[in-house]
Amino acid sequence: SPYVRPDGTIVTAPGYDESTRTMLLPDEAVEGIEVPEDPSPEQVAAARALIMDEWLGDFPFEGDADRANALALVVTPAIRGLVRQVPLAVVDGLQMGVGKNLLADCILTVYTGEPARPLNFVDDREEMRKQLTAAFRTGAAFFVFDEAHTIEGPSLAQALTAHTWQDRILGVSNMAEFPNRVTWMSLGNNVQVRGDLTRRVYRIALRPTYANPQDRDSSTFRHPDLGSWTRANRRDLLQAILTLVRAWFAAGQPYPSRGISFGSFEVWERFAGGIVETAGLTGFLSNLKVWRSESDFDTQYWQGHLEWLEERFGEHTFKTADVKAAALQ
């Protein structure tokens, strides 16, 4: 796919680009893309409408923050070569049938021409490490974890902030190194995040306001077969994405109004947040603080327990036997 140079110009012509030392061999479906050097407000509005209304308009995003975060995820692969680390996008559904996998398939289809090939989210630390190494060895640009209802584990936390992933190859004593140029996604319902991963994720909540979303009449959707529509419109969608990216560069790369506070991912926050706000969406990452506190169940359990201890015993000395007796009353 066409990509963005560090100076914000877009590489669309096939061949070798000396400044980035990159060879572009575009798919036929995305050949001939033309991105305006200085997109007009009308061109920005048209690109935003194609992406957020025509393409993603039927996804039940919970609020403005989730719509803005979804656009940030959509533009992340286009700027991935410009930022060293990106956080994990958690597509958090209320139940089955809300469109989590469809959203991932559509995004990957635009960039790669193929739907997602999800990885199972494994709880075991060593198995996660092995799975990550195997995935890095494929050279895939996207890692999509499915059925990730509880997100935890030091291996994933390390991988998200690593510039280079290192691991020993199974069966031999050699170490392998892989550059981290991945766009990360996870799909789950009522997702809980634990440990250090709470500082490495952002959420896109899908919350339908109707019962049994999997049974919704297909005639009520703009595009009943959204996957096929996405494949047929890859060129226009990618051109719209790159137009929004280019508009931010042409505007002088303004900082997002939220400021830069996403530890380890400040550069991504500046780029993605700036692009989203230049496109006219508000609320980027505004749900981050509340969701972190709500999804970090370990912290909530301890906080609740300590508050109960203070209420029950106050400043008096107590023993574990006292706590047990009080809990059983």
Secondary structure, DSSP 8 states (H G I E B T S, - for coil): --EE-TTS-EE-SSEEETTTTEEE---GGGTT----SS--HHHHHHHHIIIIIIITTTS-B-SHHHHHHHHHHHHHHHHGGG-S---EEEEEESSTTSSHHHHHHHHHHHHHSS----EE---SHHHHHHHHHHHHHHT-SEEEEES-SEE--HHHHHHHH-SEEEEE-TTSS-EEEEE---EEEEEEES-EE-GGGGGSEEEEEE--SSS-GGG--GGGSSSSSHHHHHHHTHHHHHHHHHHHHHHHHHTT----TT-S--TT-HHHHHHHHHHHHHTT---TTTTHHHHHHHH-HHHHHHHHHHHHHHHHHTTS---HHHHHHHHH-
